[in-house]
Amino acid sequence: MALIEGFRVHNYRSLRDITLGRIPFENDGDPLSPLTAIIGKNGSGKSTLFDAFGFLADCLIIGVEAACEKEQRGGFDRMRSQLVEEPIRFEVRYRETPDTSPISYNVSIDIDLTGRPFVASEVFWPQWETGDKEHPPLMRLSHGAGLVLAGDSGEETQVHLTDIRHLGVATLGTLRDHPRIANFRDFLKGWYLSNFTSDAARGLPIAGPQRHLNSRGDNLGNVVQFMERDNKERFQSILHRIAERIPGIKEIKTKVTEDGRVLLRFYDKGFVDPFFAQQMSDGTLKLFAYMLLLEDPEPPPLICIEEPENGLYPKLVEILAQEFRAHATGANNAPQIIVTTHQPYFIDALSPEEVWILEKGANGFSTIRRASDIELVRNMVAEGLPLGGLWFSDYLDPR
């Protein structure tokens, strides 16, 4: 499965210029790990960073103008960093598989004379490894016009897109002549940014099996229906592990009501009658939903979750972190997982290479660094001290 090695953001709210992982077109520094946790004080920019991922995905799916106008963003002027007149820019360095060379995707979003946002430039560029020759861009567009290389022949084609408010990869990625652009389009389209709420998961959706959990989690019962029908063994494995994590639960089933809605039923070892999802705790529903998401037979390539620890008993937080790592580093189709957290117990389960610290500078813009870049922290973890404990003791905070 594809893996992001680096993600760079320019001029997006408090993110004036930050980079996670390896910078595009440079081979220095370590790439992003399969599991990455972002920590930092309130207001340091964690939610903004996640929204940057979401904005880029929205630009592909609904276009840049609609993505800017989403309620939580409020338009381009509110999104661009204050006192900045340059475009908002994103750079993504990723690999289609661990064995392929990296590719850089760079995109700039600006506003025209009428104040409407548009795609100012896009470059899709295979990068070189040590000893390899430089490759020309597969796509280089400015204001929707430029050159594209065909996949098999390598022949240059001049293109002029009719809609500069949609990404070029969204249009060209639908054509068989551009398979690598198509792969990136599918990769970006598949990003999962969780907006899970327990209240949504307690709803009563219309019955009908659904393969994938949506971002809100309000089709939880539909996914259980699908797992019961098509993946019984995998579903029983999930139930077995949940029973180990949450004492008492022995079985989870669905029931279709008379009006055609699906009801989740949780069976406790000490009771004959089931408890319904509406009666279950936030933590139980959240842990169950996350495990279903991780056990998806066709998981999303990238999963982003803000503060997954909310509502969980502290001991379960470390277990959840271990589940995330086991899935992120597991099979070849394992998802890459990025989370934000305020919980030291979650960080206790991670290594310094997996933890990034966001900080708000005196100028109001955020900076970011890896915990493994702090020599004292590296040495103390090597001596056996837990990383979350060091964070709680302020060793990861700026001096």
C-alpha positions as CSV (number, residue, x, y, z in Angstrom):
1,M,0.0,0.0,0.0
2,A,1.1,3.6,-0.7
3,L,2.9,5.4,2.1
4,I,3.5,9.1,2.8
5,E,7.2,9.8,3.4
6,G,6.8,13.6,3.9
7,F,4.1,16.2,4.0
8,R,4.9,19.9,3.8
9,V,2.5,22.8,4.4
10,H,3.0,26.4,3.5
11,N,0.8,29.4,4.4
12,Y,-2.1,27.4,5.9
13,R,-3.4,29.3,8.9
14,S,-0.8,28.9,11.7
15,L,1.2,26.5,9.5
16,R,3.5,29.0,7.8
17,D,6.0,26.4,6.8
18,I,6.2,23.0,8.5
19,T,7.3,19.5,7.3
20,L,6.5,16.1,8.6
21,G,9.0,13.5,7.6
22,R,11.3,13.7,4.6
23,I,11.1,16.9,2.5
24,P,10.3,16.4,-1.2
25,F,13.4,16.4,-3.4
26,E,15.7,15.7,-0.5
27,N,16.9,12.4,0.8
28,D,18.1,13.7,4.2
29,G,16.1,12.9,7.3
30,D,13.9,9.9,8.1
31,P,10.5,9.4,6.3
32,L,7.3,9.3,8.3
33,S,6.7,6.1,10.2
34,P,3.7,3.9,9.6
35,L,2.3,5.1,12.9
36,T,2.7,8.8,13.7
37,A,1.5,10.7,16.8
38,I,1.3,14.5,16.9
39,I,1.4,16.1,20.4
40,G,1.4,19.7,21.6
41,K,-0.3,22.2,23.8
42,N,-3.8,23.5,23.1
43,G,-3.6,26.0,20.2
44,S,-0.3,24.7,18.9
45,G,-1.9,23.7,15.5
46,K,-2.7,20.0,15.7
47,S,-6.3,20.4,14.4
48,T,-5.0,22.8,11.7
49,L,-2.6,20.2,10.6
50,F,-5.3,17.6,10.3
51,D,-7.5,20.0,8.5
52,A,-4.6,20.5,6.0
53,F,-4.8,16.8,5.2
54,G,-8.6,17.1,4.9
55,F,-8.5,20.2,2.7
56,L,-6.2,18.5,0.2
57,A,-8.5,15.5,0.0
58,D,-11.5,17.8,-0.3
59,C,-9.8,19.7,-3.2
60,L,-9.7,16.4,-5.1
61,I,-13.2,15.3,-4.4
62,I,-15.2,18.5,-4.5
63,G,-12.9,21.1,-6.0
64,V,-10.8,23.9,-4.4
65,E,-13.6,26.4,-4.2
66,A,-16.1,24.2,-2.4
67,A,-13.3,22.9,-0.2
68,C,-12.4,26.5,0.9
69,E,-16.1,27.3,1.6
70,K,-16.7,24.4,3.9
71,E,-18.1,25.7,7.2
72,Q,-15.1,24.9,9.3
73,R,-12.8,26.8,7.0
74,G,-14.8,29.9,6.1
75,G,-13.1,30.8,2.8
76,F,-9.7,31.3,1.4
77,D,-8.9,34.5,3.2
78,R,-9.4,32.9,6.6
79,M,-7.3,29.9,5.6
80,R,-4.3,31.7,4.3
81,S,-1.7,32.7,7.0
82,Q,-2.1,36.2,8.2
83,L,0.0,38.9,6.6
84,V,0.9,36.5,3.8
85,E,0.1,37.1,0.1
86,E,1.7,33.9,-1.3
87,P,-0.4,30.9,-2.3
88,I,-1.3,28.1,0.0
89,R,0.9,25.2,-1.0
90,F,1.2,21.5,-0.2
91,E,4.0,19.1,-1.0
92,V,3.5,15.3,-0.6
93,R,6.3,12.9,-1.0
94,Y,5.0,9.3,-1.2
95,R,5.7,5.8,-2.5
96,E,3.2,3.7,-4.4
97,T,4.8,0.6,-2.7
98,P,7.9,0.2,-0.5
99,D,9.8,-1.1,-3.6
100,T,9.1,1.9,-5.9
101,S,10.9,5.2,-6.2
102,P,9.3,8.2,-4.4
103,I,7.1,10.7,-6.1
104,S,6.5,14.3,-5.2
105,Y,3.2,16.1,-5.7
106,N,3.2,19.8,-5.3
107,V,0.1,22.0,-5.6
108,S,-0.5,25.8,-5.0
109,I,-3.9,27.3,-4.4
110,D,-4.4,31.0,-4.9
111,I,-7.2,33.5,-5.6
112,D,-7.9,35.3,-8.9
113,L,-8.8,38.9,-9.4
114,T,-12.4,38.2,-8.5
115,G,-11.4,36.6,-5.1
116,R,-12.2,33.1,-6.1
117,P,-9.7,30.3,-5.3
118,F,-8.2,28.3,-8.1
119,V,-5.3,25.8,-8.7
120,A,-2.3,28.0,-9.5
121,S,0.1,25.2,-10.2
122,E,0.6,21.5,-10.0
123,V,3.6,19.3,-10.4
124,F,3.7,15.5,-10.2
125,W,7.3,14.4,-10.3
126,P,9.1,11.1,-9.8
127,Q,12.1,11.6,-7.6
128,W,15.6,10.1,-7.8
129,E,17.3,7.8,-5.4
130,T,21.0,7.6,-4.8
131,G,22.7,6.6,-8.1
132,D,19.5,7.1,-10.1
133,K,19.1,9.8,-12.8
134,E,16.6,12.6,-12.4
135,H,13.2,12.0,-14.0
136,P,11.2,14.7,-15.8
137,P,7.9,15.6,-14.3
138,L,4.9,13.4,-15.4
139,M,2.8,16.5,-15.1
140,R,3.5,20.2,-14.8
141,L,0.6,22.6,-15.0
142,S,0.2,26.4,-14.4
143,H,-3.3,27.8,-14.4
144,G,-4.5,24.5,-15.8
145,A,-2.2,24.4,-18.8
146,G,1.1,22.6,-19.3
147,L,2.8,19.3,-20.3
148,V,1.9,15.7,-19.3
149,L,3.8,12.6,-20.1
150,A,1.9,9.5,-21.3
151,G,2.4,6.4,-19.2
152,D,3.7,3.8,-21.7
153,S,5.2,5.9,-24.5
154,G,6.6,8.8,-22.4
155,E,5.3,11.1,-25.1
156,E,4.7,14.7,-24.1
157,T,1.2,16.1,-24.5
158,Q,0.1,19.7,-24.2
159,V,-3.0,20.0,-22.1
160,H,-5.3,22.8,-21.2
161,L,-7.9,22.0,-18.5
162,T,-11.3,23.7,-18.8
163,D,-11.8,24.1,-15.0
164,I,-8.9,25.6,-13.0
165,R,-10.9,25.1,-9.8
166,H,-10.4,21.4,-9.9
167,L,-7.1,19.5,-9.4
168,G,-5.3,18.3,-12.6
169,V,-4.8,14.9,-10.9
170,A,-8.6,14.7,-10.5
171,T,-9.1,15.0,-14.2
172,L,-6.0,13.3,-15.7
173,G,-6.2,10.5,-13.1
174,T,-9.3,9.2,-14.8
175,L,-7.4,8.5,-18.0
176,R,-5.6,5.2,-18.7
177,D,-2.7,7.0,-20.3
178,H,-1.6,8.3,-16.9
179,P,-1.5,5.3,-14.5
180,R,0.8,6.8,-11.9
181,I,-1.4,9.9,-11.7
182,A,-4.4,7.6,-11.4
183,N,-2.7,5.7,-8.6
184,F,-2.1,9.0,-6.7
185,R,-5.6,10.2,-7.3
186,D,-7.0,6.9,-5.9
187,F,-4.6,7.2,-2.9
188,L,-5.6,10.7,-2.1
189,K,-9.3,9.9,-2.6
190,G,-9.0,7.1,-0.1
191,W,-7.8,9.1,2.9
192,Y,-9.9,8.5,6.0
193,L,-10.2,11.5,8.3
194,S,-12.2,10.5,11.3
195,N,-15.0,12.7,12.6
196,F,-16.3,9.9,14.8
197,T,-18.8,10.8,17.5
198,S,-20.4,8.3,19.9
199,D,-23.8,10.0,19.5
200,A,-23.6,9.4,15.7
201,A,-22.7,5.7,16.3
202,R,-25.7,5.3,18.6
203,G,-28.1,6.3,15.7
204,L,-30.4,3.8,14.0
205,P,-29.4,3.8,10.3
206,I,-31.5,2.2,7.6
207,A,-30.6,-1.5,7.4
208,G,-28.3,-2.7,4.7
209,P,-24.7,-4.1,4.8
210,Q,-22.0,-1.6,4.1
211,R,-18.4,-2.5,3.5
212,H,-16.6,0.5,5.1
213,L,-17.1,2.6,8.2
214,N,-17.7,6.3,7.2
215,S,-16.0,9.2,8.9
216,R,-18.8,9.9,11.4
217,G,-19.3,6.3,12.4
218,D,-23.1,6.5,12.0
219,N,-23.1,3.4,9.8
220,L,-21.5,1.3,12.5
221,G,-24.5,-1.1,12.5
222,N,-24.4,-1.5,8.7
223,V,-20.7,-2.4,8.8
224,V,-21.4,-5.0,11.5
225,Q,-24.1,-6.4,9.2
226,F,-21.5,-6.7,6.4
227,M,-18.9,-8.3,8.7
228,E,-21.5,-10.8,10.0
229,R,-22.5,-11.7,6.4
230,D,-19.2,-11.7,4.5
231,N,-16.3,-11.8,7.1
232,K,-17.6,-14.0,9.9
233,E,-14.2,-15.3,11.0
234,R,-12.7,-11.8,11.0
235,F,-15.6,-10.5,12.9
236,Q,-15.4,-13.2,15.5
237,S,-11.7,-12.4,15.9
238,I,-12.6,-8.7,16.6
239,L,-15.2,-9.8,19.2
240,H,-12.7,-12.1,20.9
241,R,-10.1,-9.2,21.2
242,I,-12.8,-6.8,22.4
243,A,-13.8,-9.3,25.0
244,E,-10.2,-9.3,26.2
245,R,-10.1,-5.5,26.3
246,I,-13.5,-4.8,27.7
247,P,-14.4,-7.4,30.5
248,G,-18.0,-8.7,30.2
249,I,-18.8,-8.4,26.5
250,K,-19.1,-11.8,24.9
251,E,-21.1,-11.1,21.7
252,I,-22.3,-8.2,19.4
253,K,-25.1,-8.7,16.9
254,T,-27.4,-6.7,14.8
255,K,-31.2,-6.7,14.7
256,V,-33.3,-5.2,11.9
257,T,-36.3,-3.4,13.4
258,E,-39.8,-3.4,12.0
259,D,-39.3,0.0,10.3
260,G,-36.2,-1.3,8.5
261,R,-33.5,0.2,10.8
262,V,-30.4,-1.7,12.1
263,L,-30.0,-2.0,15.9
264,L,-26.7,-3.0,17.5
265,R,-27.0,-5.4,20.4
266,F,-24.2,-6.0,23.0
267,Y,-24.4,-9.2,25.0
268,D,-22.9,-9.2,28.5
269,K,-21.7,-12.4,30.1
270,G,-23.8,-11.8,33.2
271,F,-27.1,-10.9,31.5
272,V,-29.6,-12.7,29.3
273,D,-31.0,-9.7,27.5
274,P,-28.7,-7.6,25.4
275,F,-27.7,-4.0,25.9
276,F,-28.3,-1.7,22.9
277,A,-25.7,0.7,21.4
278,Q,-27.7,3.6,22.9
279,Q,-26.9,2.2,26.4
280,M,-23.2,1.6,25.8
281,S,-20.5,3.9,27.0
282,D,-18.6,6.3,24.7
283,G,-15.4,4.3,25.3
284,T,-16.9,1.0,24.4
285,L,-18.4,2.3,21.2
286,K,-15.3,4.1,20.2
287,L,-13.0,1.1,20.8
288,F,-15.3,-1.1,18.9
289,A,-15.5,1.3,16.0
290,Y,-11.8,1.7,15.7
291,M,-11.2,-2.0,15.7
292,L,-13.8,-2.4,13.0
293,L,-12.0,0.3,11.0
294,L,-8.6,-1.4,11.5
295,E,-10.0,-4.8,10.5
296,D,-11.5,-3.5,7.2
297,P,-10.5,-6.1,4.6
298,E,-9.7,-3.2,2.3
299,P,-8.5,-0.5,4.7
300,P,-8.0,3.1,3.7
301,P,-4.4,3.9,2.8
302,L,-4.2,6.8,5.4
303,I,-6.2,7.1,8.6
304,C,-6.2,10.3,10.6
305,I,-7.8,10.4,14.0
306,E,-7.9,13.3,16.5
307,E,-7.6,12.4,20.1
308,P,-8.7,8.7,19.9
309,E,-8.3,8.5,23.7
310,N,-11.3,10.6,24.6
311,G,-13.8,8.5,26.6
312,L,-11.4,5.6,27.1
313,Y,-10.1,4.2,30.4
314,P,-6.4,5.1,30.7
315,K,-5.2,1.5,30.5
316,L,-7.2,1.0,27.3
317,V,-5.4,4.0,25.7
318,E,-2.1,2.2,25.7
319,I,-3.8,-0.9,24.3
320,L,-5.4,1.1,21.5
321,A,-1.9,2.5,20.6
322,Q,-0.6,-1.0,20.4
323,E,-3.5,-2.0,18.2
324,F,-2.8,1.0,15.9
325,R,0.9,0.0,15.6
326,A,0.1,-3.6,15.0
327,H,-2.1,-2.8,12.1
328,A,0.1,0.0,10.7
329,T,3.1,-2.2,10.6
330,G,1.3,-5.4,9.7
331,A,0.4,-6.8,6.3
332,N,1.4,-5.3,2.9
333,N,-2.0,-3.6,2.7
334,A,-1.7,-2.0,6.1
335,P,-2.9,1.6,6.5
336,Q,-0.7,4.5,7.6
337,I,-2.0,6.0,10.8
338,I,-1.6,9.6,12.0
339,V,-3.2,10.6,15.3
340,T,-3.2,13.6,17.6
341,T,-3.2,13.0,21.4
342,H,-3.1,14.6,24.8
343,Q,-2.7,11.3,26.6
344,P,0.8,10.3,27.9
345,Y,-0.5,6.7,28.2
346,F,-0.8,6.6,24.4
347,I,2.7,8.0,24.0
348,D,4.1,5.4,26.4
349,A,3.4,2.8,23.7
350,L,5.4,4.6,21.0
351,S,9.0,5.3,20.1
352,P,10.6,8.8,19.8
353,E,10.7,8.3,16.0
354,E,6.9,8.0,16.0
355,V,6.2,11.2,17.9
356,W,6.2,14.8,16.6
357,I,5.8,17.9,18.8
358,L,4.0,20.9,17.5
359,E,4.8,24.3,19.2
360,K,3.4,27.8,18.7
361,G,6.2,30.3,18.2
362,A,6.3,33.9,19.4
363,N,5.3,35.1,15.9
364,G,2.0,33.0,16.1
365,F,3.2,30.4,13.6
366,S,3.7,26.7,14.4
367,T,6.9,24.8,14.3
368,I,7.3,21.0,14.5
369,R,10.1,18.6,15.5
370,R,10.5,14.9,16.1
371,A,10.9,13.6,19.6
372,S,13.9,11.6,18.4
373,D,15.6,14.9,17.5
374,I,16.0,15.7,21.2
375,E,19.2,13.9,22.3
376,L,18.3,13.8,26.0
377,V,14.9,12.2,25.2
378,R,16.6,9.6,23.0
379,N,19.0,8.7,25.8
380,M,16.4,8.5,28.5
381,V,14.2,6.3,26.4
382,A,17.2,4.1,25.7
383,E,17.6,3.7,29.4
384,G,14.1,2.4,29.7
385,L,12.1,5.5,30.7
386,P,8.6,5.7,29.1
387,L,8.2,8.4,26.5
388,G,4.8,9.5,27.8
389,G,6.2,9.9,31.3
390,L,9.0,12.2,29.9
391,W,6.3,14.2,28.1
392,F,4.3,14.5,31.4
393,S,7.5,15.7,33.1
394,D,8.1,18.4,30.4
395,Y,11.1,16.9,28.8
396,L,9.4,17.2,25.4
397,D,8.2,20.8,25.8
398,P,10.2,23.7,24.6
399,R,12.6,25.3,27.0
